[in-house]
Amino acid sequence: MKKMILLNPGPVCTSERVRNALMKGDMCHRESEFSTLLSSTRKKILQAFAPNGDYTTEFGRKLDIIVDAIVNAVIVIGITIAVYTKTGSILVIIAGFFAMTGITISLLLVTYFSHNSKKNTGAKEMLDKLNNKGFFYIIMLLSVIFNQMIWFLLIMAIGTNIYWIIHKIAYR
């Protein structure tokens, strides 16, 4: 075997095993070897950092909720402005305001107060099912299909406020 020279910044003491691994050549991300290596690495990371199967951290959970709320808020603001521009109705502004209020209160309750209560209730299970992206986008899709974006704002105004009220009752 031809002896190859490793030209990494140094001086670095590397084992024979590491040098041999570095001299194997590149691996494309589309090769089956790469998929096998990636799968194996993921399993080892999960064994090390999530032995109970809980793949999310509290920080990651809260960050996901915050990002979703920001996206939802921007969509609600955009739809409120667009529908108001088209109709000129003050009802649109009121519905947008209440939808934003509900989103904001829900965000605060879900991120800061949802894990304080240890009781398991049916209301909590229902809240978890409602607090997903699918529900938001189904409402928006139906509103677009029927060309009634005011429906979206009204459902969001009512739904987000009902959500935080139920959340407050379930997690007291």
Residue pairs with C-beta under 8 A, 6 or more apart in sequence:
4 23
6 14
6 19
6 22
6 23
8 22
14 22
27 33
27 34
27 37
28 34
46 55
56 64
58 115
62 111
65 107
65 110
65 111
66 107
66 111
68 133
69 103
69 104
69 106
69 107
72 103
72 136
73 100
73 103
73 104
75 140
76 96
76 99
76 100
76 103
76 153
76 156
77 96
77 100
79 96
79 149
79 152
79 153
80 92
80 93
80 95
80 96
80 99
80 153
82 149
83 89
83 92
83 149
83 150
83 153
84 92
84 93
84 96
87 150
89 150
91 150
92 150
92 153
94 157
95 150
95 153
95 154
95 156
95 157
96 153
96 157
97 157
98 157
98 158
98 160
98 161
99 153
99 156
99 157
99 160
101 160
101 161
102 156
102 157
102 159
102 160
102 161
102 163
102 164
103 156
103 160
105 160
105 161
105 164
106 131
106 160
106 163
106 164
106 167
109 164
109 167
109 168
109 171
110 131
110 167
113 171
114 167
114 171
116 171
117 170
117 171
117 172
121 170
123 166
123 169
123 170
124 170
124 171
126 166
127 163
127 166
127 167
127 170
130 163
131 163
136 156
139 151
139 152
139 155
139 156
139 159
140 152
142 151
143 149
143 151
143 152
143 155
